Each structure stands twice: as structure tokens, then as C-alpha cells.
């Protein structure tokens, strides 16, 4: 039995109707519905599921449950939840500047006065007050340094990272986070949930530097673990229980030094989740250029808001639009050579992008993946030239793009996701105000989602080609 069959049977049994009646109203064959009910067959498409839901007079929430069950059964549980969580992660980039104001009790400095080197704290409320006070004391020091060994379960810690001003004294906040190394839906969900929580924090707390390791999460973090979560500052060590209802606060400098040493050893075998910087043109190019090994890979999958226009840009347009005041001549040659190299290898690149991004470029001449300070927006004739070059490459079979179905996957404009191998994914996000963020991850759940040509999230190859031609004709008529 599939989840869809179980859900359909539940409503058939509770809605006081018959398969014959549902078949007659929905137009779906009666035998087919009977086979669906026992798990022998699946609906042909979403339209059949919706028709059956209407015939059973399901309300909106019940219809949504039936459709969700269909998608899970159709895609497979692991693939469905992976896509769902990755969509949430990508959508979280829209909220980069949003941060809810956190109301935190004050007046807890007296709770930090310790007659002995070690103090037991009971109750989550008391622990949160101590935690916030410890972090604020370090944030008020010049060049403070906070070390965290925490997991997403510690929501209050992450809330503090977006509510305390760590930037004012250049306080460094480092965190080691464990991704689950096991396979299966549970691990996938857990790891993607970590990323979903971290993305907005990275935008809101510029001094936050998370690192990751893979290990067995259930073994390390459970209700028998000995105070697994650690918050370390120059004055204190706060060790918190898994349930976050008990903690130990220690101000012994020997213990602080010992815990810091343990943290640094763990850090030495960890990998940074994200690199953040305000790039110069040279730094931007160095960070975004693929290596020769990645360019020559048998298969590269990429997801953009817009098509990768620079790779289809003639050198004449490139030189006309680049900001030569800040890009030296030798670097201009490097850029031209790189895009020529990429263009020659695009038959092995599978690129998905949005129709909204394509239209934005055709209307404004703006290439969202390139910082504005590096170039001047393209003129209407130049935009047509680039789009025509893409279409020619599609028509001759040297380039196979797919256009994203916006109703299936929402892609923010300044984002580029590249999977140059089966073990690696790189996410580029450029914010005009906050600089460039680069995520280098070995989370296979993210790698697999970039393989969009195999999914219902994109139009077919033929549909994508037709959309490209229609956009070209629209703007050719508009500009001429």
C-alpha cells in the first residue's frame, strides 16, 4: 500500500460515497479508482487527483493532504522531502534582511556572580538568561571570540545570533555543527533543516562562521549524552543538556583553556559552510571561476535565476560593457579567455534558469549574477544578440537548457547553484549591501536537487526551446 492509497481509502471510507459515484462525477475510470484504493495503480496526473478530490467534496486542507500523498507516492518519500526542504532553503535567501526582534529578559548579571568555579543551572528559562548574558559580555569586549558546539535544536542560541550586535566590537563567532552521516530520509531532512536555519543567520550576523563535520547525530546527541552543547567565551564555559533544561556554568580559566583546545581540535577537521567577503573584481572572478577540472567534467549541473549570459557574450560586447576603470586590461583578457573556454564545454553543462530572470535581462540589460560595479547594463540590441546566441546553441544541439516552472520552485535573483561533481555543490549569492556569500558543501541532498532535468520542476527540453524562441520574438518586435 502507498501513502496515496491509504489516504484515498481513508476519505472513501469517511465521506459516505461510492467509487461508482466518484467515477461518474470525476470522469476517472471506476476500475482505476478501485486499483488506486488498494495500491495497485497510481493516478495518471495531478488533474485526476484533483478531480477525485472534488468528487468526494474534500475541503481545501483535505485536498492538499491527498495531493501531498500523491506527490510523495509518485516521487518516492526521500526524493519528495529532499525537494521540499531544498525549496525551503532556496526560498530562505529571500529573507536575508529579515530578523524578528527578540525580546530577552535583562538583569541577569547577578546570576553570573560565582562563589565557586562551577554553578549548576536548572530550567530552560534560567539557562537562556545566562546564555544571553554570557554572549553579551563577550560581545562587549574588543575582538571577542565565541565558540559554539551546538545543533539546530538549540534554537535560542541561533535567535541570539540575530538579536545581539556582535559586529560593533568585531566579535568572532565560530560554530561547529554536525551533519548526520547516515543515509535515508531522516538524515536528509535533518541536514537540510540545518542549512535552512543557517542561511538567514549568515546574512544577519556577518561575524558568524559555521563549520561542519559528518558524524552519527543520534549517537552524539540524545537524552543520555553528557551536556553535549557547549558555549565557550574568554571567561566562561556553558555546557547544556540535550533537553536544554540543565546546564553547568564554569569560569575556571583552566577549564576554559581545556575546552577551547578541544574546540580547536574539532575545528581542524571541520569544513567551513560558507565564505563571506566584499570582493574586488579580481576576488570575485577568482571565487566564481570554475577550475579546469570542473569545466572539463563529464557532467555539470547548474541552477541560475538567469541564463549564464556571459558565456554567450561576444568579446566585442564584453569589452564594451566591462567597467575598464576598475578592471585592468590583463584581467579583461583573462575574462574573455575564461568565457570562451566555458562556451566550448557547454554541451556537458545542464543549466536550469527562470523565465522571470530571462525577462528581467531583456527588459533591463542587467545580469544579476555579476556585481553592478563591474559592468554597465547591456543595450537592447546587445540583449537580443546574447539571447540569439543562446537560441542558436540550443537549435544546433550544443546547449541544452531547461526553464524552471516558477510554480514548482522559486529561485531568488542573486543566486547561482553549481554541482561540478556528484560530491560537491557550490552556492553563490551576491548581495549589493552585504557582499558575496559562497557556500562550499558536500551535502548530497543539495547536489541531487540540481539535477533538475529529471524532475517536474522544469519544462521539457522542447517546451524550454519554444519559450526561448517566444521571448526572443517578443523583444525583437518590441525593440525594432
One Martini backbone bead per residue (centre of mass of N, CA, C, O) as a GRO file, in nm:
protein
  480
    1UNK     BB    1   0.097   0.035   0.021
    2UNK     BB    2   0.032   0.363  -0.021
    3UNK     BB    3  -0.019   0.674   0.082
    4UNK     BB    4  -0.238   0.733  -0.123
    5UNK     BB    5  -0.415   0.486  -0.067
    6UNK     BB    6  -0.468   0.546   0.231
    7UNK     BB    7  -0.596   0.828   0.188
    8UNK     BB    8  -0.821   0.748  -0.006
    9UNK     BB    9  -0.956   0.537   0.178
   10UNK     BB   10  -1.027   0.726   0.409
   11UNK     BB   11  -1.227   0.903   0.236
   12UNK     BB   12  -1.409   0.679   0.128
   13UNK     BB   13  -1.497   0.585   0.427
   14UNK     BB   14  -1.596   0.901   0.532
   15UNK     BB   15  -1.788   1.028   0.276
   16UNK     BB   16  -2.035   0.871   0.187
   17UNK     BB   17  -1.940   0.703  -0.079
   18UNK     BB   18  -1.872   0.599  -0.416
   19UNK     BB   19  -1.696   0.492  -0.681
   20UNK     BB   20  -1.914   0.537  -0.889
   21UNK     BB   21  -1.970   0.836  -0.824
   22UNK     BB   22  -1.682   0.941  -0.860
   23UNK     BB   23  -1.648   0.852  -1.154
   24UNK     BB   24  -1.885   1.015  -1.273
   25UNK     BB   25  -1.781   1.302  -1.179
   26UNK     BB   26  -1.461   1.284  -1.263
   27UNK     BB   27  -1.390   1.063  -1.511
   28UNK     BB   28  -1.272   0.826  -1.362
   29UNK     BB   29  -1.215   0.517  -1.366
   30UNK     BB   30  -1.341   0.277  -1.164
   31UNK     BB   31  -1.113   0.066  -1.169
   32UNK     BB   32  -0.887   0.267  -1.112
   33UNK     BB   33  -0.985   0.350  -0.830
   34UNK     BB   34  -0.971   0.069  -0.706
   35UNK     BB   35  -0.662   0.039  -0.752
   36UNK     BB   36  -0.582   0.282  -0.583
   37UNK     BB   37  -0.698   0.188  -0.307
   38UNK     BB   38  -0.491  -0.085  -0.313
   39UNK     BB   39  -0.208   0.001  -0.471
   40UNK     BB   40  -0.187  -0.076  -0.794
   41UNK     BB   41  -0.235   0.232  -0.863
   42UNK     BB   42  -0.180   0.546  -1.024
   43UNK     BB   43  -0.228   0.838  -1.106
   44UNK     BB   44  -0.160   1.010  -1.400
   45UNK     BB   45  -0.237   1.288  -1.248
   46UNK     BB   46  -0.331   1.574  -1.087
   47UNK     BB   47  -0.611   1.605  -1.218
   48UNK     BB   48  -0.727   1.338  -1.105
   49UNK     BB   49  -0.700   1.408  -0.808
   50UNK     BB   50  -0.874   1.664  -0.813
   51UNK     BB   51  -1.131   1.529  -0.922
   52UNK     BB   52  -1.168   1.334  -0.683
   53UNK     BB   53  -1.183   1.548  -0.460
   54UNK     BB   54  -1.437   1.687  -0.569
   55UNK     BB   55  -1.621   1.433  -0.567
   56UNK     BB   56  -1.576   1.410  -0.239
   57UNK     BB   57  -1.578   1.697  -0.107
   58UNK     BB   58  -1.318   1.828  -0.037
   59UNK     BB   59  -1.136   2.021   0.136
   60UNK     BB   60  -0.852   2.199   0.115
   61UNK     BB   61  -0.687   2.027   0.325
   62UNK     BB   62  -0.765   1.750   0.206
   63UNK     BB   63  -0.659   1.800  -0.078
   64UNK     BB   64  -0.367   1.854   0.009
   65UNK     BB   65  -0.321   1.572   0.130
   66UNK     BB   66  -0.372   1.409  -0.130
   67UNK     BB   67  -0.155   1.549  -0.304
   68UNK     BB   68   0.084   1.486  -0.123
   69UNK     BB   69   0.055   1.179  -0.135
   70UNK     BB   70   0.101   1.162  -0.437
   71UNK     BB   71   0.385   1.287  -0.453
   72UNK     BB   72   0.522   1.088  -0.264
   73UNK     BB   73   0.448   0.828  -0.424
   74UNK     BB   74   0.564   0.923  -0.701
   75UNK     BB   75   0.869   1.013  -0.601
   76UNK     BB   76   0.925   0.947  -0.323
   77UNK     BB   77   0.999   1.020  -0.010
   78UNK     BB   78   1.292   1.126  -0.028
   79UNK     BB   79   1.260   1.313  -0.275
   80UNK     BB   80   1.036   1.490  -0.169
   81UNK     BB   81   1.176   1.601   0.093
   82UNK     BB   82   1.419   1.713  -0.046
   83UNK     BB   83   1.274   1.918  -0.226
   84UNK     BB   84   1.128   2.068  -0.002
   85UNK     BB   85   1.380   2.164   0.158
   86UNK     BB   86   1.532   2.301  -0.074
   87UNK     BB   87   1.315   2.510  -0.132
   88UNK     BB   88   1.341   2.643   0.147
   89UNK     BB   89   1.634   2.726   0.125
   90UNK     BB   90   1.607   2.905  -0.124
   91UNK     BB   91   1.382   3.088   0.002
   92UNK     BB   92   1.561   3.202   0.242
   93UNK     BB   93   1.707   3.422   0.061
   94UNK     BB   94   1.471   3.632   0.079
   95UNK     BB   95   1.534   3.671   0.417
   96UNK     BB   96   1.815   3.823   0.469
   97UNK     BB   97   1.686   4.102   0.622
   98UNK     BB   98   1.528   3.934   0.825
   99UNK     BB   99   1.444   4.012   1.182
  100UNK     BB  100   1.332   3.924   1.466
  101UNK     BB  101   1.254   4.057   1.755
  102UNK     BB  102   1.417   3.991   2.060
  103UNK     BB  103   1.286   3.919   2.375
  104UNK     BB  104   1.503   3.972   2.657
  105UNK     BB  105   1.589   3.931   2.956
  106UNK     BB  106   1.712   4.117   3.216
  107UNK     BB  107   1.914   4.114   3.497
  108UNK     BB  108   2.170   3.868   3.508
  109UNK     BB  109   2.447   3.937   3.633
  110UNK     BB  110   2.409   3.801   3.917
  111UNK     BB  111   2.409   3.503   3.797
  112UNK     BB  112   2.739   3.529   3.741
  113UNK     BB  113   2.795   3.514   4.032
  114UNK     BB  114   3.079   3.330   4.170
  115UNK     BB  115   3.203   3.137   4.438
  116UNK     BB  116   3.250   2.924   4.228
  117UNK     BB  117   3.360   2.754   3.935
  118UNK     BB  118   3.070   2.609   3.969
  119UNK     BB  119   2.734   2.603   3.812
  120UNK     BB  120   2.404   2.516   3.856
  121UNK     BB  121   2.137   2.491   3.607
  122UNK     BB  122   1.781   2.534   3.606
  123UNK     BB  123   1.606   2.569   3.345
  124UNK     BB  124   1.548   2.720   3.048
  125UNK     BB  125   1.515   3.016   3.130
  126UNK     BB  126   1.784   3.041   3.290
  127UNK     BB  127   1.970   2.953   3.062
  128UNK     BB  128   1.897   3.181   2.863
  129UNK     BB  129   1.992   3.414   3.041
  130UNK     BB  130   2.284   3.325   3.067
  131UNK     BB  131   2.351   3.304   2.768
  132UNK     BB  132   2.301   3.601   2.697
  133UNK     BB  133   2.506   3.722   2.898
  134UNK     BB  134   2.761   3.581   2.793
  135UNK     BB  135   2.746   3.697   2.503
  136UNK     BB  136   2.741   4.003   2.578
  137UNK     BB  137   3.011   4.020   2.718
  138UNK     BB  138   3.177   3.940   2.465
  139UNK     BB  139   3.060   4.164   2.273
  140UNK     BB  140   3.191   4.405   2.459
  141UNK     BB  141   3.448   4.312   2.359
  142UNK     BB  142   3.744   4.336   2.213
  143UNK     BB  143   3.780   4.087   2.013
  144UNK     BB  144   3.594   3.865   2.047
  145UNK     BB  145   3.529   3.500   2.132
  146UNK     BB  146   3.305   3.258   2.000
  147UNK     BB  147   3.222   2.914   2.088
  148UNK     BB  148   3.034   2.657   1.912
  149UNK     BB  149   2.852   2.346   2.017
  150UNK     BB  150   2.584   2.295   1.803
  151UNK     BB  151   2.234   2.269   1.727
  152UNK     BB  152   1.917   2.326   1.604
  153UNK     BB  153   1.780   2.276   1.884
  154UNK     BB  154   1.927   2.559   1.962
  155UNK     BB  155   1.739   2.817   1.902
  156UNK     BB  156   1.828   3.045   2.100
  157UNK     BB  157   2.110   3.085   1.993
  158UNK     BB  158   2.024   3.176   1.708
  159UNK     BB  159   1.861   3.417   1.805
  160UNK     BB  160   2.104   3.571   1.932
  161UNK     BB  161   2.265   3.614   1.661
  162UNK     BB  162   2.018   3.827   1.564
  163UNK     BB  163   2.012   4.029   1.845
  164UNK     BB  164   2.316   4.068   1.870
  165UNK     BB  165   2.588   4.298   1.854
  166UNK     BB  166   2.886   4.171   1.715
  167UNK     BB  167   3.009   4.405   1.526
  168UNK     BB  168   3.106   4.650   1.707
  169UNK     BB  169   3.377   4.456   1.814
  170UNK     BB  170   3.452   4.215   1.632
  171UNK     BB  171   3.311   3.949   1.690
  172UNK     BB  172   3.381   3.611   1.699
  173UNK     BB  173   3.179   3.343   1.545
  174UNK     BB  174   3.201   2.998   1.615
  175UNK     BB  175   3.081   2.684   1.457
  176UNK     BB  176   3.000   2.343   1.531
  177UNK     BB  177   2.841   2.117   1.303
  178UNK     BB  178   2.637   1.829   1.270
  179UNK     BB  179   2.616   1.599   1.026
  180UNK     BB  180   2.450   1.337   0.900
  181UNK     BB  181   2.590   1.022   0.775
  182UNK     BB  182   2.343   0.895   0.714
  183UNK     BB  183   2.097   0.730   0.547
  184UNK     BB  184   1.810   0.884   0.442
  185UNK     BB  185   1.541   1.075   0.524
  186UNK     BB  186   1.623   1.169   0.809
  187UNK     BB  187   1.903   1.287   0.736
  188UNK     BB  188   1.816   1.477   0.515
  189UNK     BB  189   1.627   1.650   0.687
  190UNK     BB  190   1.832   1.737   0.898
  191UNK     BB  191   2.043   1.877   0.712
  192UNK     BB  192   1.846   2.077   0.572
  193UNK     BB  193   1.758   2.215   0.835
  194UNK     BB  194   2.026   2.343   0.896
  195UNK     BB  195   2.049   2.521   0.643
  196UNK     BB  196   1.783   2.674   0.680
  197UNK     BB  197   1.879   2.815   0.951
  198UNK     BB  198   2.158   2.949   0.850
  199UNK     BB  199   2.112   3.148   0.620
  200UNK     BB  200   1.989   3.401   0.773
  201UNK     BB  201   2.223   3.427   0.978
  202UNK     BB  202   2.450   3.497   0.777
  203UNK     BB  203   2.312   3.774   0.698
  204UNK     BB  204   2.275   3.894   1.007
  205UNK     BB  205   2.571   3.759   1.090
  206UNK     BB  206   2.883   3.840   0.979
  207UNK     BB  207   3.060   3.687   1.227
  208UNK     BB  208   2.950   3.415   1.130
  209UNK     BB  209   3.120   3.079   1.149
  210UNK     BB  210   3.045   2.787   1.005
  211UNK     BB  211   3.096   2.437   1.070
  212UNK     BB  212   3.151   2.096   0.939
  213UNK     BB  213   3.048   1.759   1.019
  214UNK     BB  214   3.046   1.405   1.000
  215UNK     BB  215   2.802   1.212   1.188
  216UNK     BB  216   2.638   1.056   1.457
  217UNK     BB  217   2.377   1.212   1.591
  218UNK     BB  218   2.230   1.005   1.780
  219UNK     BB  219   2.489   0.944   1.949
  220UNK     BB  220   2.571   1.243   2.039
  221UNK     BB  221   2.243   1.324   2.050
  222UNK     BB  222   2.090   1.267   2.363
  223UNK     BB  223   1.942   1.193   2.679
  224UNK     BB  224   2.251   1.061   2.757
  225UNK     BB  225   2.410   1.297   2.714
  226UNK     BB  226   2.692   1.494   2.820
  227UNK     BB  227   2.655   1.795   2.768
  228UNK     BB  228   2.676   1.863   2.432
  229UNK     BB  229   2.646   2.173   2.467
  230UNK     BB  230   2.867   2.453   2.373
  231UNK     BB  231   2.976   2.761   2.539
  232UNK     BB  232   3.253   2.977   2.449
  233UNK     BB  233   3.460   3.197   2.625
  234UNK     BB  234   3.695   3.387   2.793
  235UNK     BB  235   3.524   3.320   3.082
  236UNK     BB  236   3.331   3.080   2.972
  237UNK     BB  237   3.143   2.771   3.034
  238UNK     BB  238   2.855   2.633   2.863
  239UNK     BB  239   2.676   2.341   2.954
  240UNK     BB  240   2.422   2.157   2.775
  241UNK     BB  241   2.159   1.981   2.756
  242UNK     BB  242   1.958   1.823   2.537
  243UNK     BB  243   1.685   1.946   2.676
  244UNK     BB  244   1.762   2.235   2.805
  245UNK     BB  245   1.730   2.204   3.154
  246UNK     BB  246   2.046   2.177   3.188
  247UNK     BB  247   2.347   2.325   3.350
  248UNK     BB  248   2.695   2.439   3.323
  249UNK     BB  249   2.889   2.685   3.491
  250UNK     BB  250   3.223   2.807   3.399
  251UNK     BB  251   3.528   3.012   3.522
  252UNK     BB  252   3.764   2.839   3.463
  253UNK     BB  253   4.056   2.879   3.292
  254UNK     BB  254   4.128   2.584   3.256
  255UNK     BB  255   3.858   2.499   3.128
  256UNK     BB  256   3.858   2.698   2.898
  257UNK     BB  257   4.123   2.597   2.769
  258UNK     BB  258   4.038   2.302   2.728
  259UNK     BB  259   3.787   2.358   2.553
  260UNK     BB  260   3.931   2.516   2.331
  261UNK     BB  261   4.115   2.285   2.245
  262UNK     BB  262   3.888   2.096   2.156
  263UNK     BB  263   3.769   2.283   1.949
  264UNK     BB  264   4.022   2.312   1.764
  265UNK     BB  265   4.039   2.013   1.689
  266UNK     BB  266   3.762   2.005   1.553
  267UNK     BB  267   3.817   2.237   1.350
  268UNK     BB  268   4.055   2.091   1.187
  269UNK     BB  269   3.812   1.874   1.070
  270UNK     BB  270   3.661   2.103   0.941
  271UNK     BB  271   3.416   2.280   0.739
  272UNK     BB  272   3.321   2.541   0.570
  273UNK     BB  273   3.011   2.661   0.472
  274UNK     BB  274   3.111   2.973   0.443
  275UNK     BB  275   3.203   3.248   0.234
  276UNK     BB  276   3.270   3.594   0.326
  277UNK     BB  277   3.273   3.888   0.105
  278UNK     BB  278   3.411   4.195  -0.034
  279UNK     BB  279   3.469   4.216  -0.357
  280UNK     BB  280   3.680   4.233  -0.587
  281UNK     BB  281   3.710   4.167  -0.906
  282UNK     BB  282   3.929   3.949  -0.864
  283UNK     BB  283   3.784   3.793  -0.635
  284UNK     BB  284   3.529   3.728  -0.786
  285UNK     BB  285   3.659   3.560  -1.013
  286UNK     BB  286   3.810   3.353  -0.837
  287UNK     BB  287   3.540   3.247  -0.692
  288UNK     BB  288   3.367   3.176  -0.977
  289UNK     BB  289   3.567   3.017  -1.112
  290UNK     BB  290   3.623   2.741  -1.266
  291UNK     BB  291   3.792   2.478  -1.295
  292UNK     BB  292   3.923   2.274  -1.526
  293UNK     BB  293   3.803   2.018  -1.403
  294UNK     BB  294   3.509   2.128  -1.393
  295UNK     BB  295   3.475   2.205  -1.692
  296UNK     BB  296   3.565   1.893  -1.788
  297UNK     BB  297   3.334   1.760  -1.694
  298UNK     BB  298   3.093   1.541  -1.790
  299UNK     BB  299   2.899   1.677  -1.557
  300UNK     BB  300   2.709   1.984  -1.517
  301UNK     BB  301   2.510   2.141  -1.263
  302UNK     BB  302   2.274   2.424  -1.293
  303UNK     BB  303   2.136   2.711  -1.102
  304UNK     BB  304   1.947   2.992  -1.215
  305UNK     BB  305   1.786   3.285  -1.271
  306UNK     BB  306   1.965   3.305  -1.517
  307UNK     BB  307   2.128   3.286  -1.770
  308UNK     BB  308   2.464   3.239  -1.887
  309UNK     BB  309   2.552   3.506  -2.054
  310UNK     BB  310   2.868   3.542  -2.064
  311UNK     BB  311   2.911   3.272  -2.241
  312UNK     BB  312   2.744   3.437  -2.495
  313UNK     BB  313   2.953   3.669  -2.516
  314UNK     BB  314   3.092   3.876  -2.704
  315UNK     BB  315   3.382   4.049  -2.695
  316UNK     BB  316   3.266   4.323  -2.780
  317UNK     BB  317   3.058   4.345  -2.549
  318UNK     BB  318   3.238   4.292  -2.310
  319UNK     BB  319   3.428   4.543  -2.358
  320UNK     BB  320   3.192   4.756  -2.354
  321UNK     BB  321   3.075   4.681  -2.047
  322UNK     BB  322   3.313   4.694  -1.896
  323UNK     BB  323   3.486   4.826  -1.616
  324UNK     BB  324   3.788   4.978  -1.695
  325UNK     BB  325   3.848   5.142  -1.428
  326UNK     BB  326   3.874   4.851  -1.246
  327UNK     BB  327   3.965   4.674  -1.499
  328UNK     BB  328   4.224   4.547  -1.612
  329UNK     BB  329   4.349   4.440  -1.908
  330UNK     BB  330   4.448   4.155  -1.825
  331UNK     BB  331   4.167   4.076  -1.704
  332UNK     BB  332   4.002   4.094  -1.960
  333UNK     BB  333   4.144   3.855  -2.099
  334UNK     BB  334   4.070   3.642  -1.888
  335UNK     BB  335   3.765   3.662  -1.922
  336UNK     BB  336   3.747   3.593  -2.225
  337UNK     BB  337   3.887   3.313  -2.204
  338UNK     BB  338   3.692   3.181  -2.004
  339UNK     BB  339   3.426   3.203  -2.173
  340UNK     BB  340   3.534   3.040  -2.410
  341UNK     BB  341   3.581   2.779  -2.248
  342UNK     BB  342   3.293   2.738  -2.150
  343UNK     BB  343   3.147   2.735  -2.428
  344UNK     BB  344   3.300   2.470  -2.534
  345UNK     BB  345   3.151   2.296  -2.269
  346UNK     BB  346   2.821   2.314  -2.276
  347UNK     BB  347   2.735   2.019  -2.352
  348UNK     BB  348   2.797   1.929  -2.028
  349UNK     BB  349   2.579   2.143  -1.941
  350UNK     BB  350   2.319   2.172  -1.697
  351UNK     BB  351   2.073   2.433  -1.732
  352UNK     BB  352   1.882   2.624  -1.502
  353UNK     BB  353   1.607   2.864  -1.539
  354UNK     BB  354   1.423   3.160  -1.546
  355UNK     BB  355   1.183   3.354  -1.693
  356UNK     BB  356   1.214   3.604  -1.516
  357UNK     BB  357   1.519   3.642  -1.566
  358UNK     BB  358   1.505   3.678  -1.870
  359UNK     BB  359   1.313   3.925  -1.871
  360UNK     BB  360   1.488   4.113  -1.703
  361UNK     BB  361   1.716   4.131  -1.907
  362UNK     BB  362   1.545   4.232  -2.154
  363UNK     BB  363   1.448   4.499  -1.994
  364UNK     BB  364   1.755   4.595  -1.858
  365UNK     BB  365   2.052   4.439  -1.887
  366UNK     BB  366   2.075   4.262  -1.632
  367UNK     BB  367   2.323   4.075  -1.445
  368UNK     BB  368   2.281   3.923  -1.141
  369UNK     BB  369   2.568   3.761  -1.106
  370UNK     BB  370   2.684   4.055  -1.141
  371UNK     BB  371   2.824   4.312  -1.025
  372UNK     BB  372   2.755   4.638  -1.096
  373UNK     BB  373   3.060   4.755  -1.080
  374UNK     BB  374   3.165   4.575  -1.347
  375UNK     BB  375   2.921   4.705  -1.522
  376UNK     BB  376   2.708   4.774  -1.797
  377UNK     BB  377   2.422   4.773  -1.910
  378UNK     BB  378   2.260   4.641  -2.164
  379UNK     BB  379   2.152   4.677  -2.466
  380UNK     BB  380   1.904   4.580  -2.665
  381UNK     BB  381   2.085   4.459  -2.895
  382UNK     BB  382   2.263   4.293  -2.700
  383UNK     BB  383   2.041   4.116  -2.584
  384UNK     BB  384   1.960   3.984  -2.852
  385UNK     BB  385   2.232   3.857  -2.913
  386UNK     BB  386   2.250   3.668  -2.669
  387UNK     BB  387   1.985   3.515  -2.715
  388UNK     BB  388   2.056   3.416  -3.000
  389UNK     BB  389   2.303   3.249  -2.915
  390UNK     BB  390   2.146   3.054  -2.741
  391UNK     BB  391   1.948   2.951  -2.956
  392UNK     BB  392   2.162   2.841  -3.152
  393UNK     BB  393   2.274   2.633  -2.947
  394UNK     BB  394   2.007   2.482  -2.917
  395UNK     BB  395   1.951   2.413  -3.221
  396UNK     BB  396   2.250   2.261  -3.255
  397UNK     BB  397   2.297   2.098  -2.962
  398UNK     BB  398   2.522   2.252  -2.760
  399UNK     BB  399   2.259   2.339  -2.583
  400UNK     BB  400   2.072   2.240  -2.269
  401UNK     BB  401   1.807   2.386  -2.144
  402UNK     BB  402   1.605   2.477  -1.849
  403UNK     BB  403   1.292   2.582  -1.742
  404UNK     BB  404   1.146   2.698  -1.469
  405UNK     BB  405   0.882   2.628  -1.263
  406UNK     BB  406   0.759   2.867  -1.061
  407UNK     BB  407   0.543   2.685  -0.906
  408UNK     BB  408   0.777   2.474  -0.803
  409UNK     BB  409   1.026   2.699  -0.809
  410UNK     BB  410   1.195   2.939  -0.614
  411UNK     BB  411   1.424   3.193  -0.746
  412UNK     BB  412   1.652   3.398  -0.659
  413UNK     BB  413   1.837   3.637  -0.828
  414UNK     BB  414   2.146   3.616  -0.671
  415UNK     BB  415   2.158   3.302  -0.760
  416UNK     BB  416   2.400   3.020  -0.762
  417UNK     BB  417   2.403   2.671  -0.863
  418UNK     BB  418   2.671   2.423  -0.835
  419UNK     BB  419   2.747   2.084  -0.976
  420UNK     BB  420   3.067   1.955  -1.055
  421UNK     BB  421   2.973   1.703  -0.882
  422UNK     BB  422   2.860   1.429  -0.682
  423UNK     BB  423   3.014   1.581  -0.407
  424UNK     BB  424   2.937   1.888  -0.504
  425UNK     BB  425   2.839   2.222  -0.385
  426UNK     BB  426   2.776   2.560  -0.510
  427UNK     BB  427   2.690   2.875  -0.354
  428UNK     BB  428   2.591   3.185  -0.495
  429UNK     BB  429   2.573   3.512  -0.325
  430UNK     BB  430   2.473   3.846  -0.409
  431UNK     BB  431   2.507   4.145  -0.213
  432UNK     BB  432   2.520   4.481  -0.232
  433UNK     BB  433   2.544   4.523   0.098
  434UNK     BB  434   2.699   4.230   0.205
  435UNK     BB  435   2.805   4.072  -0.033
  436UNK     BB  436   2.968   3.760  -0.061
  437UNK     BB  437   2.841   3.423  -0.088
  438UNK     BB  438   3.002   3.100  -0.018
  439UNK     BB  439   2.902   2.764  -0.066
  440UNK     BB  440   3.072   2.467   0.050
  441UNK     BB  441   2.938   2.144  -0.026
  442UNK     BB  442   2.870   1.779   0.077
  443UNK     BB  443   2.557   1.774   0.026
  444UNK     BB  444   2.374   1.549  -0.150
  445UNK     BB  445   2.091   1.673  -0.138
  446UNK     BB  446   2.183   1.924  -0.308
  447UNK     BB  447   2.305   1.794  -0.554
  448UNK     BB  448   2.049   1.641  -0.660
  449UNK     BB  449   1.859   1.895  -0.708
  450UNK     BB  450   2.021   2.001  -0.969
  451UNK     BB  451   1.882   1.755  -1.128
  452UNK     BB  452   1.626   1.886  -1.300
  453UNK     BB  453   1.568   1.734  -1.578
  454UNK     BB  454   1.427   1.488  -1.395
  455UNK     BB  455   1.197   1.691  -1.333
  456UNK     BB  456   0.891   1.884  -1.267
  457UNK     BB  457   1.040   2.179  -1.230
  458UNK     BB  458   1.064   2.158  -1.543
  459UNK     BB  459   1.076   2.197  -1.856
  460UNK     BB  460   1.106   2.074  -2.134
  461UNK     BB  461   1.310   2.089  -2.394
  462UNK     BB  462   1.093   2.187  -2.596
  463UNK     BB  463   0.957   2.401  -2.418
  464UNK     BB  464   1.212   2.573  -2.369
  465UNK     BB  465   1.262   2.643  -2.664
  466UNK     BB  466   0.992   2.787  -2.716
  467UNK     BB  467   1.029   3.009  -2.499
  468UNK     BB  468   1.282   3.138  -2.619
  469UNK     BB  469   1.156   3.217  -2.891
  470UNK     BB  470   0.924   3.394  -2.776
  471UNK     BB  471   1.104   3.602  -2.635
  472UNK     BB  472   1.258   3.697  -2.881
  473UNK     BB  473   1.014   3.795  -3.049
  474UNK     BB  474   0.907   4.000  -2.849
  475UNK     BB  475   1.176   4.186  -2.836
  476UNK     BB  476   1.217   4.232  -3.134
  477UNK     BB  477   0.951   4.386  -3.175
  478UNK     BB  478   0.997   4.600  -2.953
  479UNK     BB  479   1.288   4.716  -3.060
  480UNK     BB  480   1.190   4.745  -3.381
   0.00000   0.00000   0.00000
